[in-house]
Amino acid sequence: MSATFGRRKQWLATLLGTPTGIAGVVLMAVLVLLAIIGPPIWGDAAVKSDFLRTLLPPSTSHPLGTNGSGQDNLARVLVGTRLSLLMAAGSVAIAATIGLVSGALLVTVGGRVQRIGATIIDTWLGFPSILLSVLIIAVLEKGRGAIVIAIGFSIAPFFARITLTSAASVVGLDYVAAGRLLGLSRWRIAHRYVLGNIIDSLVVAIFSMFGQCLIAISALTYLGFGGARDGIESWTSIDWGSVLNDSVRNFRDQPASVLGPAIAIAIAGVAFGWFGDALGRSLNPRLTVRSASGRSLRSSRASASGGATANASVNS
Amino acid sequence: MSEWGPFLLRRLGRLIIVCFVLVTLVFVTVRLVPGDPERNSIGGFDGTEQQKEEALARARSDLHLDRALPIQYLETLRSAVTFDFGTSFQTQQPVTTVVGERIGSTLRLALAGTLVIVVVALPLGMVVGALTNGKRRGLDVGFSGVSGFFGSVPPYVMGVILVYLFAYTFDWFPRTPEGGWTDEILPALAVGLGPALLLARVIRVETLNVLGQDYMRTARSKWLSSPRVYLRDVLPNVVAPAITIGGVMFSALIGGAVVVESIFNRNGLGRSLIQAIQLGDYPLVQAIALILGLTVVVVNTLVDIALAAVDPRSMVRS
């Protein structure tokens, strides 16, 4: 009992052991809290139009001013947290499922198929995901659902690559060989021995990619792929990308309003990345040692390309 | 040396296959779009019924929709090779003309962004590496925090913040494109700064690695001057990781350009692609998606080859 407690304490200490780890945990907690309490508290202020008070500069009652419909910009950013986080969660779930299943299938089948699959995954990874996502959205028709699916699909190879890489590092180990000698099926080995060992990397990747997905999704809603605004607006259609779109259009008249969505997107992207890194260090201390030696260029390329493509995509 | 032949063949083979996949992807996309592509293409066409029929017929022939499916595919392949995609419905000009007008802006952005990456990352990474070689713990922590933060800010957010700061708060740069070289600076910083800081981190680690090697001790003990040591011994060693990351960043740059161009109101390929998709201008969508996609794929291949030239071990790994 006390041993478990001690381990948990140590785990927490590693998680909070670095400045970025603390910042990541705190910022993430704030974002999740905002997503929960944001819409009930500021929902009305975010959608209430007042055509006598359009494009007001920042003031005490409207810290970031108002938009072209006289809605409070800060309230819109706060309320937008929920939809932004939900959409990112949706696309990460899609990406992780596709990536894990396809990666696991490739490992299970092995041999030539696995090599071809790995080549496909690497090519897919090197391709700017925004290019792929806008093509997918063109097919699915504009809308938030299409954006979530498109980003999920473009980020999926990242998870497939992680599954392949970490599985490959486990497959060569003695106990997997022992399992094979015992006559266990490939599927059972993949499921029992391999999955258990790569789950750490997957959890870390899920958090790191969460921020990237959020950035990519905001880029697409910024570009206007979220669908047209209908007559009566409710807070359920506000996300950071659409708020940014609004602010950039009014850049000349009310420049300060761009700060809200821009900073929200930047902070969310960074916070989830930091949290993912800290989680990685606490789940698997060996990870830090290995990366500190700066040896494994190949693996750093894989992770960099995942991040960069997501970035790009969006970013693009 | 004998590995080069098979290696180049493998890479070339992969490049050709990927190009086919790209063309197929674009082909399938246009055919899967809901509704009639040719009707989407002409959009809200105003004119007489006969003019409309003519426009529809031309759209069908430009998109090769008037043939049997296998022929359509071959025609699309031919379009991709000859780069003849018919007429853009948005501008009523040949797609080649539209692309020709707008590719310059995207190229300038990509080049200027690359310049920012190289000019910032190499010196910064090497200097910080040399300064933090077993000392100045504070600088080490500060650098990794700051570079980590700004490295994760996406180009389009960076762009918005740069415009807010340097075009509105301080009136240093034009708020809308004016046609001069000053137009290029903020967009280049927006796409280049984040990747530059991330690359600087990698270069710092590589610099530390090199500084820890025995031959560096030898060089120092021979009283070779520091700048010379850095240029002659450190620089060649950071080239391989710089090329690797550079390739990844180039693809990020192209993706970044798509959104950054619309932040800065630049008339480039990325913004045109977004507009073309939103307006259903499929001839233009096909052309731009192929150009951007092919550029990325070709650059990735060149990166692999350059990497093999710098570090022959990477040939075996692939």
Chai-1 contact restraints between the chains, C-beta under 6 A:
chainA,res_idxA,chainB,res_idxB,connection_type,confidence,min_distance_angstrom,max_distance_angstrom,comment,restraint_id
A,T123,B,V18,contact,1.0,0.0,6.0,A-B,restraint_1
A,G126,B,S251,contact,1.0,0.0,6.0,A-B,restraint_2
A,G126,B,N300,contact,1.0,0.0,6.0,A-B,restraint_3
A,P128,B,S251,contact,1.0,0.0,6.0,A-B,restraint_4
A,P128,B,I254,contact,1.0,0.0,6.0,A-B,restraint_5
A,P128,B,G255,contact,1.0,0.0,6.0,A-B,restraint_6
A,I130,B,G255,contact,1.0,0.0,6.0,A-B,restraint_7
A,I130,B,V258,contact,1.0,0.0,6.0,A-B,restraint_8
A,L131,B,L292,contact,1.0,0.0,6.0,A-B,restraint_9
A,V134,B,I277,contact,1.0,0.0,6.0,A-B,restraint_10
A,L135,B,T29,contact,1.0,0.0,6.0,A-B,restraint_11
A,A138,B,V33,contact,1.0,0.0,6.0,A-B,restraint_12
A,A138,B,I277,contact,1.0,0.0,6.0,A-B,restraint_13
A,V139,B,T29,contact,1.0,0.0,6.0,A-B,restraint_14
A,V139,B,L32,contact,1.0,0.0,6.0,A-B,restraint_15
A,V139,B,V33,contact,1.0,0.0,6.0,A-B,restraint_16
A,E141,B,P34,contact,1.0,0.0,6.0,A-B,restraint_17
A,I215,B,P154,contact,1.0,0.0,6.0,A-B,restraint_18
A,A219,B,Y156,contact,1.0,0.0,6.0,A-B,restraint_19
A,A219,B,V259,contact,1.0,0.0,6.0,A-B,restraint_20
A,L223,B,I274,contact,1.0,0.0,6.0,A-B,restraint_21
A,P255,B,Y164,contact,1.0,0.0,6.0,A-B,restraint_22
A,P255,B,Y168,contact,1.0,0.0,6.0,A-B,restraint_23
A,V258,B,V160,contact,1.0,0.0,6.0,A-B,restraint_24
A,V258,B,Y164,contact,1.0,0.0,6.0,A-B,restraint_25
A,A262,B,V157,contact,1.0,0.0,6.0,A-B,restraint_26
A,A262,B,V160,contact,1.0,0.0,6.0,A-B,restraint_27
A,A262,B,I161,contact,1.0,0.0,6.0,A-B,restraint_28
A,I265,B,V157,contact,1.0,0.0,6.0,A-B,restraint_29
A,A266,B,V153,contact,1.0,0.0,6.0,A-B,restraint_30
A,A266,B,V157,contact,1.0,0.0,6.0,A-B,restraint_31
A,G269,B,S152,contact,1.0,0.0,6.0,A-B,restraint_32
A,V270,B,F149,contact,1.0,0.0,6.0,A-B,restraint_33
A,V270,B,S152,contact,1.0,0.0,6.0,A-B,restraint_34
A,G273,B,S152,contact,1.0,0.0,6.0,A-B,restraint_35
A,G294,B,V205,contact,1.0,0.0,6.0,A-B,restraint_36
A,G294,B,N209,contact,1.0,0.0,6.0,A-B,restraint_37
A,R301,B,T244,contact,1.0,0.0,6.0,A-B,restraint_38
A,A304,B,V248,contact,1.0,0.0,6.0,A-B,restraint_39
A,S305,B,V248,contact,1.0,0.0,6.0,A-B,restraint_40
A,A308,B,V248,contact,1.0,0.0,6.0,A-B,restraint_41
A,A308,B,A252,contact,1.0,0.0,6.0,A-B,restraint_42
A,N311,B,P154,contact,1.0,0.0,6.0,A-B,restraint_43
A,N311,B,A252,contact,1.0,0.0,6.0,A-B,restraint_44
A,A312,B,S251,contact,1.0,0.0,6.0,A-B,restraint_45
A,A312,B,A252,contact,1.0,0.0,6.0,A-B,restraint_46
A,A312,B,G255,contact,1.0,0.0,6.0,A-B,restraint_47
A,A312,B,G256,contact,1.0,0.0,6.0,A-B,restraint_48
A,S313,B,G255,contact,1.0,0.0,6.0,A-B,restraint_49
A,V314,B,P154,contact,1.0,0.0,6.0,A-B,restraint_50
A,N315,B,P154,contact,1.0,0.0,6.0,A-B,restraint_51
A,N315,B,P155,contact,1.0,0.0,6.0,A-B,restraint_52
A,N315,B,Y156,contact,1.0,0.0,6.0,A-B,restraint_53
A,N315,B,G256,contact,1.0,0.0,6.0,A-B,restraint_54
A,N315,B,V259,contact,1.0,0.0,6.0,A-B,restraint_55
A,S316,B,P155,contact,1.0,0.0,6.0,A-B,restraint_56
A,S316,B,G255,contact,1.0,0.0,6.0,A-B,restraint_57
A,S316,B,G256,contact,1.0,0.0,6.0,A-B,restraint_58
A,S316,B,V258,contact,1.0,0.0,6.0,A-B,restraint_59
A,S316,B,V259,contact,1.0,0.0,6.0,A-B,restraint_60
